[in-house]
Amino acid sequence: MDNWKQIWNKRKIEHGDDTLLSLIKLDGFDEGAGEISQVNWIEYVNWIRSKLAIDEADSIFEVGCGGGAFIYPFYKMGHKVAGIDYSSSLIINIQKAIPEMDFRCCEAIKLDVSNKFDIAISNSVFQYFESYEYAKTVINQMVSKVKKKIAILDISDIDMKNDAEKLRKGALGEEEYENKYSGLNHLFYDKTFFIDTAKQLNCATEIFPQNIEQYGNNPFKFNVIITKN
């Protein structure tokens, strides 16, 4: 996970007229199969908002908030928001974009659960964790953090691992792929991992395919909502 941290710490914001677009680029959704336009990003956030049945008064916490692309639209809607990320440079940027809210540099596994929120979200983060045990601990803490639900989004599907890696290699070429991803851990998940973990926490689970307009990684990803009983 330290290798990924070094990569994310090198990301720098491209200042422009549109903060959200800059944050989308900062969070890595600006190239290849992972590219998402600003219009499609807003549709994605609104879709997840609807799936979670988030109302105007709900507070939202993000684990692995990055530069803030996912949480920023909720802030603009008037929600109380906060989050953590292991990249100090990304946290500096989100603090600039959302200065009056609480964003801190912190490992996901060290999440403080004492200050409760209604909803916790983690978008396109679980693939960077060092192990399934680490991921399970983070889920436990996220559930403890909230009053209602958690959403774990853009999860790499283990059933599609070969196809996902084939697409990456095809886009980059074998040599560039090895140079770019050598030594970098990427976790793929079985859906039963989330079902079993939620059952142990006495929570309900909803699993559904990723569906972002023009997002090349849709076939290789899925989303999970875990609801407290």
C-alpha positions in Angstrom: 0.0 0.0 0.0 3.0 2.3 0.6 3.8 2.1 -3.2 0.3 3.4 -4.0 0.6 6.1 -1.4 3.8 7.4 -3.2 1.9 7.6 -6.5 -1.1 9.4 -5.0 1.1 11.9 -3.2 2.5 12.9 -6.5 -0.9 13.9 -7.9 -1.3 17.7 -8.3 -4.4 19.7 -8.9 -4.8 21.5 -12.2 -6.4 24.8 -11.2 -9.1 26.0 -13.5 -12.6 27.5 -13.6 -14.3 24.3 -12.5 -13.3 22.9 -9.1 -15.2 19.6 -9.6 -13.5 18.8 -13.0 -10.1 19.5 -11.4 -10.9 17.1 -8.5 -12.0 14.4 -10.9 -8.7 14.6 -12.6 -6.8 14.8 -9.3 -8.5 11.5 -8.2 -7.4 9.7 -11.3 -10.6 9.5 -13.4 -9.1 11.3 -16.4 -7.5 8.7 -18.6 -8.0 5.3 -20.3 -10.8 3.0 -19.2 -11.1 4.9 -16.0 -12.0 8.3 -17.6 -15.2 9.9 -16.4 -16.5 13.2 -17.7 -17.9 15.8 -15.3 -21.4 15.3 -16.6 -21.3 11.6 -16.1 -19.6 12.0 -12.7 -22.5 14.1 -11.4 -25.0 11.6 -12.7 -23.0 8.8 -10.9 -23.1 10.8 -7.6 -26.8 11.4 -7.9 -27.4 7.8 -8.8 -25.6 6.6 -5.6 -27.4 9.3 -3.6 -30.7 7.9 -4.8 -29.6 4.2 -4.1 -28.7 5.2 -0.5 -31.9 7.2 -0.1 -29.9 10.1 1.3 -32.0 13.0 2.5 -31.1 16.7 2.9 -30.2 16.4 6.6 -27.9 13.4 6.3 -24.2 13.8 7.1 -21.7 11.9 4.9 -18.3 10.6 5.7 -15.9 9.3 3.0 -13.1 6.8 3.6 -10.4 7.3 1.0 -11.7 10.7 0.0 -8.7 11.5 -2.2 -8.9 15.1 -3.5 -12.6 15.2 -2.9 -14.3 14.5 -6.3 -17.0 12.2 -4.9 -17.8 14.1 -1.7 -17.6 17.6 -3.2 -21.0 17.5 -4.9 -22.6 16.5 -1.6 -21.0 19.5 0.0 -22.4 21.7 -2.7 -25.8 20.2 -2.0 -25.5 21.5 1.6 -24.6 18.2 3.4 -22.2 18.1 6.3 -19.3 16.2 5.0 -15.9 14.9 6.2 -13.3 12.3 5.3 -9.9 10.7 5.6 -7.2 9.7 3.1 -3.7 8.3 3.4 -2.3 10.9 0.9 -1.2 14.1 2.6 -1.1 16.0 -0.7 -4.6 15.0 -1.6 -5.9 16.0 1.8 -4.3 19.4 1.4 -6.2 19.9 -1.9 -9.6 18.8 -0.5 -9.0 21.1 2.5 -8.6 24.0 0.0 -11.7 22.9 -1.9 -13.9 22.4 1.2 -12.1 24.5 3.9 -14.8 24.6 6.5 -15.2 20.8 6.8 -13.1 18.2 8.6 -10.7 16.3 6.3 -7.6 14.5 7.8 -4.7 12.4 6.6 -5.2 9.0 8.1 -5.0 5.3 7.1 -8.4 3.7 6.5 -7.8 1.1 9.2 -7.3 3.8 11.8 -10.7 5.4 11.2 -12.0 7.1 14.4 -15.6 5.8 15.0 -16.4 8.1 17.9 -17.9 10.9 15.8 -21.0 9.4 14.1 -22.3 10.2 10.6 -25.5 9.0 8.9 -23.7 7.6 5.8 -20.1 6.5 5.1 -18.9 6.0 1.5 -15.7 4.6 0.0 -15.4 5.0 -3.7 -12.8 3.1 -5.8 -10.5 2.6 -2.8 -10.8 -1.1 -1.7 -8.6 -2.3 -4.5 -5.6 -0.5 -2.9 -5.8 -2.3 0.5 -3.0 -4.7 1.4 -5.2 -7.7 2.3 -8.8 -8.9 2.7 -8.3 -8.9 6.4 -7.5 -5.2 6.2 -10.6 -4.6 4.1 -12.8 -6.5 6.6 -11.5 -4.4 9.4 -12.3 -1.2 7.5 -15.8 -2.4 6.8 -16.3 -3.1 10.5 -15.2 0.4 11.4 -17.3 2.0 8.7 -20.4 0.3 10.0 -19.5 1.4 13.6 -19.0 4.9 12.3 -22.6 5.3 10.9 -26.2 5.5 12.0 -27.7 4.2 8.8 -25.7 2.8 5.8 -22.3 2.4 4.2 -21.5 2.2 0.5 -18.4 0.6 -1.0 -18.2 1.6 -4.6 -16.3 0.7 -7.8 -15.0 -2.6 -6.4 -12.8 -4.8 -8.6 -14.7 -8.0 -9.4 -12.5 -11.2 -9.0 -14.6 -12.9 -11.7 -13.5 -10.3 -14.2 -9.8 -10.1 -13.1 -8.4 -11.7 -16.3 -10.5 -9.5 -18.5 -9.6 -6.3 -16.6 -5.9 -7.0 -16.7 -6.1 -7.9 -20.4 -7.8 -4.5 -21.1 -5.0 -2.7 -19.2 -2.3 -4.5 -21.0 -3.9 -3.9 -24.3 -4.2 -0.2 -23.7 -0.6 0.2 -22.4 1.3 -2.7 -24.0 3.0 -5.5 -22.0 6.2 -3.6 -21.2 4.6 -0.3 -20.1 2.0 -2.3 -18.1 4.8 -4.1 -16.2 6.7 -0.8 -15.6 3.6 1.0 -14.4 2.1 -1.7 -12.1 5.1 -3.7 -11.0 5.1 -4.0 -7.2 1.6 -2.5 -6.9 -1.0 -4.6 -5.1 -4.5 -4.6 -6.6 -7.2 -6.5 -4.7 -10.1 -8.2 -6.6 -13.1 -9.2 -4.6 -15.7 -12.0 -4.6 -19.2 -10.7 -3.8 -19.5 -13.3 -1.1 -16.8 -11.5 0.9 -19.1 -8.5 1.5 -22.2 -10.7 2.1 -20.4 -12.8 4.7 -18.8 -9.8 6.4 -22.2 -8.0 6.6 -23.9 -11.0 8.0 -21.3 -11.2 10.8 -22.2 -7.6 11.6 -26.0 -8.3 11.5 -26.4 -6.0 8.5 -28.3 -6.3 5.2 -26.4 -6.3 1.9 -27.3 -5.0 -1.6 -24.9 -5.6 -4.5 -25.4 -4.1 -7.9 -23.3 -3.6 -11.1 -21.3 -0.5 -11.7 -23.1 1.7 -14.3 -21.4 5.0 -15.1 -22.1 6.4 -18.6 -19.1 5.8 -20.9 -17.0 4.3 -18.1 -14.7 1.7 -19.6 -14.3 -0.2 -16.3 -18.1 -0.8 -15.8 -17.9 -4.6 -16.7 -15.1 -5.2 -14.2 -16.7 -3.4 -11.2 -19.6 -3.7 -8.8 -21.0 -1.7 -5.8 -22.1 -2.7 -2.3 -24.5 -1.1 0.1 -24.5 -2.4 3.7 -27.5 -1.3 5.9 -27.6 -1.5 9.7 -30.5 -3.4 11.1 
